[in-house]
Amino acid sequence: MSGRKGRPQSATNFTTMKYLNCPLIGERPITEFIYGGAIDPEPADLEGSAGRWAYHQDSRPLKRMEWWYHQPSQKWFRVSRETKANAILSIEEQ
C-alpha cells in the first residue's frame, strides 16, 4: 500500500443524505433516483440548430421541469425544481 492512510470515503458514507419526495412511496434517498434531463420547450425561433440548443444551453439559475426515474419502482415522474437553491417545488406522477 502507498503512503496514504485509509481509503477515501464514498458518497454513501456521508452522514447527511439528500432525499426526494417520491410521488409513489414518499421520501426516499436521492441515490434511488436517476436524473432524466430537463423538459424545456424548444424556442419557436432558434438562433442556431436544434442540437446546439439542446446540448449547449447555459447553466443559469432558473425554475425548470425535469424528468426523474425511481429505480426500485421503475417509475418516471416530473419534478419542478429551482436550480439556484436546488429546491424541489412540485412533483407530478406520470
C-alpha positions in Angstrom: 0.0 0.0 0.0 1.2 3.5 -0.8 1.8 6.2 1.9 -1.9 7.2 2.0 -3.8 6.5 5.3 -7.1 4.7 4.8 -9.3 4.9 1.8 -11.3 7.9 0.5 -14.9 7.9 1.6 -17.5 7.1 -0.9 -20.7 9.3 -1.3 -22.7 6.6 0.6 -20.5 7.1 3.8 -21.5 10.7 4.4 -23.7 11.3 7.5 -26.1 13.6 5.6 -28.0 12.4 2.6 -30.3 14.3 0.3 -33.9 13.0 0.0 -36.5 13.3 -2.7 -40.2 13.0 -2.0 -41.3 10.3 -4.5 -45.0 10.5 -5.5 -45.3 6.8 -5.2 -43.6 5.8 -2.0 -42.8 9.0 -0.1 -39.4 10.4 0.9 -36.5 8.3 -0.4 -32.7 8.7 -0.6 -31.6 10.5 -3.8 -29.4 7.5 -4.6 -32.5 5.6 -5.6 -33.2 8.1 -8.5 -31.8 8.8 -11.9 -31.9 12.3 -13.4 -33.6 12.0 -16.9 -33.0 15.5 -18.2 -34.7 18.9 -18.4 -38.1 19.3 -20.0 -37.6 22.6 -21.7 -39.8 23.6 -24.7 -37.8 24.3 -27.8 -37.9 28.0 -28.7 -40.1 29.0 -31.7 -37.2 31.0 -33.2 -33.9 29.1 -32.7 -30.7 31.1 -33.2 -28.9 28.0 -34.5 -29.6 24.3 -34.8 -31.9 22.3 -32.5 -28.8 20.2 -31.5 -26.9 23.3 -30.4 -29.9 24.5 -28.4 -30.3 21.1 -26.7 -26.7 20.5 -25.8 -25.2 23.9 -25.3 -27.6 25.7 -23.0 -26.0 27.8 -20.3 -26.3 26.8 -16.6 -28.0 29.9 -15.3 -30.2 29.5 -12.2 -33.8 29.1 -13.1 -37.0 27.2 -12.4 -37.3 24.1 -14.7 -39.2 20.9 -15.2 -37.1 17.7 -15.2 -37.6 14.0 -15.7 -36.6 11.8 -12.8 -36.7 8.0 -12.6 -37.2 6.0 -9.4 -35.2 2.8 -9.8 -36.9 0.4 -7.3 -40.4 1.2 -8.5 -39.3 1.7 -12.2 -41.5 4.8 -12.5 -40.8 8.1 -14.3 -42.1 11.4 -13.0 -41.7 15.1 -13.5 -40.1 17.4 -10.9 -40.3 21.2 -10.9 -37.0 22.4 -9.4 -35.4 25.8 -8.7 -31.8 25.2 -9.7 -30.1 28.0 -7.8 -31.2 26.7 -4.3 -31.6 23.1 -5.7 -35.1 23.2 -4.2 -37.9 20.9 -5.4 -41.1 22.9 -6.0 -43.5 20.2 -7.1 -43.6 16.6 -8.3 -46.0 15.2 -10.9 -46.6 11.4 -11.3 -46.8 10.1 -14.9 
